[in-house]
């Protein structure tokens, strides 16, 4: 079958990734999370592709299956649990260890198994598996950005699937008989030049798509362990379990010399970022973005001026107009006035700090939309939930009256981690919806209201959504 996408001679791995990501976005072939750039795409038809796992004899005869934690492979995790096999899932970005063993409740229903196969279920129904564990993995399911019919695979560029396999090989969990399967959309099956595949790259034995099962008969060997010369000290600092494995191998007398220069994948990632951003945000939007930023700053300045005028109104008059009918001494009123002035000055300072903090935000922030916020929920409760899930944003824009909030993160990777952490979030018996915002900048969201979530004396008829408004009148917190 001819590949949908043609790869140009001399194309790099990043060229191929970019071509696949762009095609999926342009043809609307992906589900949440979007956009698919810089991630394993959650393509439409992922469930059907994962369902093909059950027709593989190698899967049916396996006892322990390791499946990556990305969204498009969630159905593969469910099928593994439903077949009553041992499911191992790597910890996201290997931050806290190698992988976890999923342990569903005794007699779990299908619905409970679906929860266990989700990112939140992986956190709540799992036990860690250490490097010293005696584990034998029979089948491995990985995600891919691109793969060839010959079994050559390209991931999203961070090398986690390759490292995970190498670490499993080092601990004896996988060997030559271990079957590796990837699940992709048909358009992700392309001709990958063999010269692009290096010794540390993981190859696959089966490619599952919504329409096909491809047996690759791949002859390229899989990684036999971690190739330490491909890593540097910076990588080791980011992934503590790598440091532990290196110490163990050093004690065993193996050569664990690190590469003198930064790992090859990191400079490529940096050089590829501007290109990815260009494809996702056309050049013609640059002027509009600049105008949007200017309008946002102007509205924030006006808000500060409004707060200033409010502070200058006589405190005594405001207090007396709310009188409780009992009156009070001039000294009491004076003290109350001072207290109110103090609170208003504090509010003004916070408002100014807010404006400054927003101006200091990096230009490349990625915004996450959080919907379904229940009435009566306090912003402090949401902030606590974000801290508990390690999804604290650079900025939180609270729109409780509209049952939503916007979370700004430093880059797409940070937003992706937050999205994974926020899946299944439930507050006050309401399931919240987390997804990538339509706009990457808070000041460009269309159809947003000027109304503040706190009580206002302004008539409701004067408060209407407008495409020309931004969210600077909402409650924004650093």
N, C-alpha and C positions, 0 to 999 in steps of 0.2 A: 504493500500500500504506500502510495506516494505521501511524503510528509506535507502537511498543510503549509508549513513555513520553510522557506529556502534559506540556508545558511551560506553567506558569502564567503569566498575563499579568504583566508587570513583572519577570519573573525576570532575574537577572544572569547573567553568564558563570559565576560561582562557584556559583550555584544550580543551573545546568544540569550543571556538572561533578559536584557533590555528588550530584545525583539519579542520574546515570549510574553513578558509582562505587558508590553504595549498592545500586543495583539489581543490578549485576554480582556484588557480594559476597553479597547476600542470596539470590540465585538460583544461587550457585556456578557462575558462567559463566566463571571465570578459571582459568588455570594459573599455576604459579610464574612470577614472584614475586608473593606475596600479602602484605598486602592490596593492592588496586589503587589505593587512594587516593593522590593526588599523583603518579601516574605514567600513562604510556600503557598501558592495560590489555593484558595478554597473554591475550586471550580464547580460550576453547575454540573451535576451528574456524579459528584464524589460518592454519594451513597451507593449508586448503581455500580460504580467501579469497585468500591470496597466489598460489595456483595459477592463479587467474583472470587474473592479470597476463598470462599467456602467450596468452590469447585476444584481447588488445587489439592491433589493428593498429598503433597508435602505439608499443607496446612492441616488436613484431617488427621494425619499421622503424628503431628507434633504435639508436644505436651506443654512446652514453654515458648511463648511468643513475645517478642519485644516490638512495640509499636511506638513511633514518635508521637509527641504530644500535640501536634498541630491540628487545627480544626478539620481539614479535609480527611484526616485519618480517624476521626471519631467513630465512624461506623465500623471500621476495622477493629477498634478496641471493643466495641459492643459485641461484634460477632465472636471475638475471642472469648469474652466473658460468658456469652450465651452458650458457647460450646464447652464451657466448664474447663477451660485451659488456664494455665498460669499466665497472667498478663504483667509484663514489666514495661514501665513507661519512664523514659529519661526525665530527670528534673530539668525544668526550663533553663536553657543556657548553662546547664551543669553548675548552677550557683551553689547548690547545697549537697551535691553528691552525684553519683552516677545515675542510678535509676531507682524507682520505687516499685514494689510489688502491690498490685491492687487487690484488696481483700473485701469483696462485697459482703453485705450482711447475710447471715445464714438464711437460706430459702428465699433469696432476693427475687422479686418479680422482674418482669421485663423493664418496667418503668424505672425500677431501682437500678437495674444494670445500665440503663441509658444514662442515669445520673452519674454512676460510677465511671462511665467512659468519657464524661465531659471533663473539661479542665478543672472545674471546681471539685468534681468527684475524685479526680486523681489526687487532689490535696487532702480530701477528707477521709478517703477510704484506702489508704496506702501505708505501707511500712517501708523504710529505707533498706536498700540492699547495698552492702559495703563491698570494697575491693577484695576482701578476704572471703566473701561468701562463695560457697561451692554451688555454682549455678551453671546449668547447661542450657543454652538457648538454641532451640531447634529452627526457628524461623524469625526473620527480622523484617519489619515493614517500615520503610522510610518514605519521606516526602521528597519531591524533586521539583526543580524549576524546569529542567529539560532532561530528556533521556533519549537514547537511541535504541533502535531495535536490536543492536548488538550488545546492549547492556551498559553502555557508557553513560554516566550520570553527572549532572551538574546541579548542585544545591544553590542556596541563596547567597553563598559566598563567605559564610562565617566558619565553615568547616566542622560544625558540631556533629553531624552524622558520621563523618569520617573519624573524628576523635572518639566518639562513642564506640564505634566498631573496633577501633584500635585498642581502646582500653579493655573492651570485652575480650579481645584476642589475648591481651597481656595477662588477664586473669583466668584464661582458659575457658571462658564461657562460650566461645564460638570457635569453629575450626573450618576445614575445607568443605565439610558436608553441610554446613549451615546455609540455608536458603535465604536469599535476600530478595524482597519484593518491593516494588514502588507502585504507587497509585497516582495517576495523572490524567489530565484531559487529553483527548486525541491530538489536539494542536500542540501539546508539549512534547510529542514524539517527533524528534528531528534528527538529522544526520550530524552527529558530533564528530569533528576530526579527532582521530586517535592521538595525535600529537599534543592535544590539550590535556589529556588525562595523565596524571602523575602517580607516583608510587603510593601516595597516601590517600588517593581518591577511591571511594567505595564504588564498586560496580554492582549490578543487579542481575538476578537470574530470571525474574519475571517482571513484566510491565502490565499492569491492569488499567484499562481505560473503561469508560462507560459502554464501549462497543466491542472491545477486544481483550483477549488474553494472549500476550506475546511471550513466548519462551525464547530467551535471548541466546542460550548456549554460549554465554560469554566466556572467553578464554583468558581474559585479563585477570591476574591474581588479585585477591582482596588484601587489604592491609593486614599484616601479621602482628602488628603492635603499633605503639606510638613511635613515630620517627622524630626524635628529639631535635635534630638539626633543623627541622621545619618550624620549631617554636622558639620563642625568646622569653626573657624573664617577665616582660609585661603580660604576656599571655598566661604565664603561670600564676601571676598575682591575681588575675581576673578569675581563674578557675582553680580554687584550692585543691580539688581532688587530683588535678594533674600534678601538683607539688607532692602530694602523698604518694602517688604512683611512681613518680621519679625517685623519691627517697627509697621506696621498696626495691625498685630495679637497681638502684645504685648499691644497695646492700647485697643484692644478688650478684654483683660483679659485672653488670651490663654497662655499656657505654651510654651515658645520658648527657653527653655534651650538647649544649644548646647552640642554636645558630647565633652567629655574632651580630647579624643584622636583623631588623624586624622581620616578622613572618611575611612571606610573599603575598599572602591574601590581604593583609591590612592596607598596603599602599594602593593595591588595585581597588579596594573598597572605597578609599578616599578619592581616588581619581575618578571613580565611576559615579560618585554622588551628584556632582553638578549636572551630569548628563541625565540622570534619572529625574532630577528636579525639573530640568528643562522640558522633558517630555510630558510630565504631569501638569506643569503650569506653563502654558504657551506664553511666548514673548509678549504678545499683544496685551496680556493682563498686567504687565509690569507697571504701566502708567496708572492703571486703575487701582492697583494695590497701593501705590504711593499716595494717590488721592485719598484712598480709604484711611490710610494711616494719618494723613493730615487732618481729615475730618474728625477722626477719633480723638486726636490730641486737642482739637478745638473744642469739642463737646466736653471733654474732661476739664478743660480750663474753665468753661462756662459753669460746670457743676461746682467747681471750687469757689467761683465767684458767688454763686447762689448760697453756698454754705457761709461765705464771709458776710453776706448781707443779713442772713439769719442770725449770725452771732452778734451783729451790731445792734439788733433790736433790743430795747430795754428789757432786762430779765424780769424786773419787778412787775411790769405791765403784763407780761405773758403769764406769770405765776398768779397774779391777782385775777386775771380773766378766767382762770380755772378754779377760783376760790371754792372752798368747801363750806362756806356759810358761817364759819366760826371766827373768821378774822384771824389776826395775829399781830404781834408787835412789830414795830419797824425793824428791830434788830433781827427777829426771826426771818422776816421777808428778805432782809439784806443778806443774811447767811444763805438762804435758799437761792437768792439771785447769784451769789458767788459760786455756789455749787453748780448751778445750771450753766453759768459762763464757763466754768472749768470743763464740764462735760462737752459743751459745744466746741470749745477750743480743742479738746482732745479729738472730737469727731472731725474737725477741720484738719488737724494734723494727720489723722488716719486717711482722710480723703486725699490730702496732698501726697502722702506716702504711697497711696494706691496708684495715683497718676504716675508718680515716678517709677514705681515698680513695674507698671505696665510698659512704660517707655523703655525700661532696661531689659525687657524680655528679648531673647534672641529672635531674629527674623524668621528662623526656620522651625518655629514651634509647630507641633502637630496636635490638633484639637480632637478630643474625644467627646461625643455627645452622650449624656446620661439622662434617659427618659424614664417616665413612670414613677417619678418621685411622689410619694404619698402626701396628701394634705396634712399639715401639722408637723411634718418632719423638720427638725432644726438643722441648720447648716453645720452646727457643731457635731451633730450625730453623724452626718455624712462624712465629715472630715475624720471622725474617729474610725469609721468603717474603711476609709481610704488608707489610713495609717495601718490598720490591722491587716489589710491585704497588700501592703507595701506598694500602693499605687498613688502616692502623694504627688500631685501635679505641681508645676511651677506656679500656676494660677488657677483658681477655682472661680468660675462665674456662676453665681447662684440665682436661679429663676424659679423659686419655689411656687410662686403663683401660677406659673405655666407648667409646673410639675416636671422641671428639667434643670439640668446644670451642664456647664461646659468645662472641660478639664484640659488645660494646655500642658503639653509635655515637650521636652527639649528636642526630640528627634523621633522619627518613625519607629525606631527600635524601642525607645522608652514607652511610646504609646502602645506598641504591640504587646509589651509585657503587661501594661496596665489593663488592656482589653482582656487578656487571658485571665488576669487576676480578678477582674470584675464580673466575669461570666458567672451567672447563678447568684448574684448579689440580691439578697432579700432584706428589706427594711420595713418594719411595721406591717409584716405580712403582705408586702407588695414586692413583686419581682421587678427589679429595675432592668432597663434595657441599655446596654453599653455598645456603642458602635462608633466608627470614625465619623466625625462631623463632615457635612457637605463642604464646608470651607475650612482651610487650614489656618485662617486668621479669625479671631473672635469678632473683629469689627466689620466683617463682611457677610455675616449671616443674614440671609434674606428673611423677610416675614417675621422679624423679631420685634417685640414690644418695648416701648419706653418705660413701661410701668415697673416700679420698684416692688419687691415682694413685701415690704413693710407697709403698714397702713398709710394711706394718703388721703388728703382732703380734696384732691382734684377730682372733678366729676368723671365717671367712667366713660362718658360719651366722648371725652376729649382724649382718651387713650386708645390709640389704634395702631396696629402693626403697620410698618412701612418699610419698603425696601431701602429707603434712604437713611433709615435710622440704624444705629449700632447699639451694642449692649452696654455702653459705658454708664447708663443710668441704672443698671442692675447692680446688685451687691456682689462685688468682686473681691476675692481674698487671696493674699499671697500664701 
